[in-house]
Amino acid sequence: MHNGAIRSQISPRNFVLIAGLLLYCGGFVILLGNKSFEPVGAIVVLVVFGIVLPLVAWLATRNVVPLSISIHSGAPELIVLIAYVIGLSLYLISGPQWIDQHLPREWTESQQIKFVITLLKKLFVFVAIPFAIFRFCFGYRFRDFGIQRQGLRALRGGHLPVVVAVTGAFLAFQYFVSGGGAAFRREHFTAFQLFVGLPFCFIWLLLEVGLVEEFFFRALVQSQLATAFKSETSGIVLMSLIFGLAHAPGFIFRNAGELEGLGPHPSALDAVAYSIVILAVSGIVFGVIWARTKNLFALMIVHAAGDLLPNFGNFIRTWF
């Protein structure tokens, strides 16, 4: 009886993990038929973001005490969450562009104002609305999303090693390996741009990618799924898949696939496969950090640092 209870607790985690691996393998095979797909790059992403960085995060959090949060995932919460994720995916197809079409022309012609508007749109749909729903419908507090004073104190203590280790690994990869790092090295930035621009760009990314993506995909989606399946592993796998698949409509309907190396008009199957093989894998390391720390501030710092070099050139051209 005892062994049966143990198997019943473990089987959902194993099922989700195996299903995720099968989806990855299937997606990889599908993409091999796309002439624009670079399998070597996908393997590098798998090794770095799917294995090495999550392992670094796990080792750096072996003795970490996670923050205390309260998650009560039931059928109503899951239904609302799933409905919101679907609605958000549909919004990402053309919603941001529709909003821009109804703004004053002088706003959309200014790169700086467009930067601010893009940030506000992301904060509204990824943070403000879902927080309001879970706050007023289900009684969640800021602390239940990892926003706590204890989190700031932990950054000076037990949570500092994982931030330093993963941030250092991210920056090294971006600078020496990634295309974004190559672009950073090729540009000739002034001392003023580097010493002033880098801190301001980092602060901007703390909000645009750190708060926006980590609040929604890790603090909300992953927490709900991990609680529902009673497994942090299941939460990480499912969150990563949702994180990747949320980008698929953009590849199909907004020609974003051309930017990602899929060609200008990828098929729906190629877009879904790419979302799983590349983007879903890139979310695993953040999922591991959230599962081990429950500290949103730590995640925001790591994510902002990881996106710093690829985004720095565009930030400088816009603001300096």
Residue pairs with C-beta under 8 A, 6 or more apart in sequence:
9 230
12 229
12 230
12 231
12 234
13 229
13 231
13 233
13 234
16 229
16 231
16 233
16 234
16 237
16 238
17 233
17 234
17 237
19 237
20 237
20 238
20 240
20 241
23 241
23 276
24 276
24 277
24 280
24 281
26 273
27 272
27 273
27 274
27 276
27 277
28 39
28 42
28 273
28 277
30 269
30 270
30 273
31 37
31 39
31 42
31 270
31 273
31 274
31 277
32 39
34 262
34 263
34 266
34 270
35 263
36 261
36 262
36 263
37 261
37 262
37 270
37 274
38 261
41 261
42 277
42 278
44 177
45 277
45 278
45 281
45 282
46 277
46 281
48 173
48 177
49 281
49 282
49 284
49 285
50 281
50 284
52 169
53 166
53 169
53 170
53 284
53 285
54 284
54 285
54 288
56 165
56 166
56 169
56 285
57 162
57 165
57 166
57 285
57 288
57 289
57 292
58 288
58 292
59 165
60 161
60 162
60 164
60 165
60 166
61 159
61 161
61 162
61 288
61 289
61 292
61 293
63 158
64 158
64 159
64 162
64 292
64 293
65 158
66 292
66 293
66 294
66 295
67 143
67 146
67 148
67 150
67 151
67 154
67 293
67 294
67 295
68 143
68 150
68 294
69 143
69 144
69 145
69 146
69 223
69 294
70 140
70 141
70 143
70 144
71 144
71 223
71 224
71 226
71 227
72 138
72 227
73 223
73 224
73 225
73 227
73 228
76 137
76 138
77 134
77 138
77 224
78 224
78 228
80 133
80 134
80 137
81 220
81 221
81 224
84 129
84 130
84 133
85 221
85 242
85 246
88 125
88 126
88 246
89 245
89 246
89 248
89 249
90 249
91 125
92 246
92 247
92 249
92 250
93 249
93 250
93 253
93 254
94 253
94 254
95 125
96 118
96 121
97 254
99 117
99 121
100 108
100 114
100 117
103 117
106 113
107 113
107 114
107 117
108 114
111 317
111 318
112 318
112 319
115 318
115 319
118 208
119 204
119 207
119 208
122 208
122 212
123 207
123 211
123 212
126 212
126 213
126 215
126 216
127 211
127 212
127 215
127 216
130 215
130 216
130 220
131 140
131 145
131 215
134 140
134 220
135 141
142 148
145 215
145 219
145 220
145 223
145 296
146 219
146 290
146 293
146 294
146 295
146 296
146 297
146 299
147 296
147 297
148 295
151 159
151 295
151 296
151 297
151 298
152 297
154 160
154 293
154 295
154 298
155 163
155 295
155 297
155 298
155 301
159 293
159 295
159 298
162 289
162 292
162 293
162 298
162 302
163 298
163 301
163 302
166 285
166 289
166 302
167 301
167 302
167 305
167 306
170 302
170 305
170 306
171 305
171 306
171 308
171 309
173 181
174 180
174 181
174 184
174 306
174 308
174 309
174 310
175 181
175 184
175 185
175 309
178 309
178 310
179 310
180 309
180 310
180 311
181 309
181 310
183 310
183 313
184 309
184 310
184 312
184 313
187 313
189 197
189 312
189 316
192 320
193 316
193 320
196 320
197 312
197 315
197 316
197 319
197 320
198 308
198 312
200 315
200 319
201 308
201 311
201 312
201 315
201 316
202 304
202 305
202 308
204 315
205 303
205 304
205 307
205 308
205 311
206 300
206 301
206 304
209 303
209 304
209 307
210 299
210 300
210 301
210 303
210 304
211 296
211 300
213 243
213 286
213 303
214 286
214 290
214 296
214 299
214 300
214 303
215 296
217 239
217 242
217 243
217 283
217 286
218 239
218 286
218 287
218 290
218 296
218 299
219 290
219 296
219 299
221 239
221 242
221 243
222 235
222 236
222 238
222 239
222 287
222 290
222 291
223 235
223 290
225 234
225 235
225 238
225 239
226 232
226 234
226 235
226 236
226 291
227 235
229 235
229 238
232 291
235 287
235 291
236 284
236 287
236 288
236 291
239 283
239 287
240 280
240 281
240 283
240 284
240 287
241 276
241 280
243 279
243 280
243 283
244 275
244 276
244 278
244 279
244 280
244 281
244 282
244 283
245 272
245 275
245 276
245 280
246 275
247 256
247 275
247 279
248 268
248 271
248 272
248 274
248 275
249 271
250 256
251 257
251 260
251 262
251 266
251 270
251 271
251 274
251 275
252 266
252 268
252 271
255 264
255 265
257 263
257 264
257 265
257 266
257 270
257 271
257 274
258 264
260 274
260 278
262 270
262 271
262 274
266 274
286 299
286 302
286 303
289 298
289 299
289 302
290 296
290 299
293 299
